[in-house]
Amino acid sequence: MYHLILFYFQTICKWHLNFIVKGGVTESIADFIQGRAALTVGSAHYLNKVQQAKKEYLKIIGMFSL
């Protein structure tokens, strides 16, 4: 059962990453939104990722059907 739940979680994460990148969000911000660690010191400490993530996420919010 645990492996099945983990599989679904990984599948949803992959789908979400593809969805937001196709929607125009840059990969570094998409990684930040999904909680991945930054690869460089500059991106980890000097960039305001929260502000950028909000701006980028607005690009795709219209793609969600409610």
C-alpha positions in Angstrom: 0.0 0.0 0.0 2.8 2.4 0.9 4.5 1.9 -2.5 1.2 2.6 -4.3 0.7 5.9 -2.4 4.3 6.9 -3.1 3.8 6.2 -6.8 0.7 8.4 -6.9 2.5 11.2 -5.1 5.5 11.1 -7.5 3.2 11.0 -10.5 1.2 14.0 -9.3 4.5 15.9 -8.7 5.8 15.1 -12.1 2.5 16.1 -13.7 2.4 19.4 -11.8 6.0 20.3 -12.7 5.2 19.6 -16.4 2.0 21.6 -16.2 3.5 24.7 -14.7 6.6 24.7 -17.0 4.4 24.3 -20.1 2.4 27.2 -18.7 5.4 29.5 -18.8 6.9 29.2 -15.3 10.7 29.0 -15.4 12.2 25.7 -14.2 14.1 27.3 -11.3 10.8 28.8 -9.9 8.9 25.6 -10.6 11.5 23.8 -8.5 11.1 26.3 -5.8 7.3 26.0 -5.8 7.7 22.2 -5.4 10.2 22.6 -2.5 13.4 21.5 -4.3 16.7 22.9 -3.1 18.4 25.6 -5.1 21.5 24.5 -7.0 23.6 27.7 -6.8 24.4 30.0 -3.9 23.0 33.0 -5.7 19.6 31.4 -6.3 19.5 30.1 -2.8 20.3 33.3 -1.0 20.1 36.4 -3.2 17.0 36.0 -5.2 13.6 36.8 -3.8 12.0 33.5 -4.8 8.7 34.1 -3.1 8.0 37.2 -5.1 9.1 35.5 -8.3 7.0 32.5 -7.6 3.9 34.6 -7.0 4.5 36.5 -10.3 5.1 33.3 -12.3 2.2 31.3 -10.8 -0.2 34.1 -11.9 0.8 33.0 -15.5 -0.9 29.6 -15.1 -3.7 30.3 -12.7 -6.1 30.8 -15.6 -5.3 27.3 -16.9 -7.1 25.7 -13.9 -10.7 24.9 -14.7 -13.0 25.3 -11.8 
